Amino acid sequence: MSKKAKLVYRPIGLLGGIAAGLVSGAVFKQVWRILAKEDDAPGALQSEYPMREVVIAAAIQGALFAATKAAIDRAGARGFTKLTGTWPGD
């Protein structure tokens, strides 16, 4: 891919990352409410939660973020390819 195309795609990738964070955060809140029957997930520094629960919450949140980011990045790359004819990762 040309340097110009990479430069044009960079803001799209950045916006995709922000969108992934927002979407996965909202999805995680809903999933955690269902799984733990609590409104808020435990934070790493909250002493009232056991280590196991904190780590499980973090793992679920990380997995959701990674999957959401991959889906949004792929959709952005496909849209970019339709507009420009070049794949942004090549």
N, C-alpha and C positions, 0 to 999 in steps of 0.2 A: 504494500500500500504506500502511496506517496506521502511525503511529509505533510503536505497540505491537508490531505484527507484525515490523517491522524490528528492534526491540530483541530480540524473541524469536529471530529468525533469526541475529543476530550471533554468538552462541556456536557455532551450528551451522557457520557459515562459518569461524570460527576453528579449530574441530576438523577441518574439512575440509582446511584449509591444512596443519595439522600432519600429518594422515594422508597428504596428497599428498607432503609432504616425505619421510616415512618410506618410503612405497611406491616413489616414484621413485628414492630413494637405493638401495634394494635392487635394483630393476630395473637401474639404471645399473651397479651392481657386476657383475651377471651379464653385461650387454651388453659391458662393458669387458673382462671376462675372455675372452669369445669373440672380440672384435675384436682385442685387443692381445696376447692370451695372457699377460697379467700380472695379478696379483691386485689391485694398486692403480693407480688412475688418477694421472697426474702432477698435482702441484700447481703453481700459478703461480710459486712461489718455489723450486722444485726445479731446480737448475741442470743436472742431468744429462739433462734432457729438452729436446729442441728446441722452439722456440716453436710450430711447426706442430702438434706432438702435444698440447701444452698447450691450444692454442686449439680443436683438434678435440674433445678430451675435454670441455672446457667447453661447447662448442656442443651436443654430444650430451646432456650432463647437463641443460642448460637446456631443450632441446626435450622431453626426457622429463618434466621437472618440469612444464612448461607444459601438455603433453597430459594428464598425470595429474591436475593441479589442475583443469583444465577438466572432465574426466570426473567427478571427485569433486564439484566445485561443482554441476554440472548434476544429478547424482543427488541431492544434498542439496536442491536447489531443487525438484526434482520431488516428493521425499518431503514437503517442507514444504507444497507446494501441495496434495498429497493430504490432508494433515492439516488445513490451515487454509482451503483454497479460494482463497488469494491467492498470486500469484507474488512471490517476495522481491525481484526486481530491478525491479519496476514502481513 
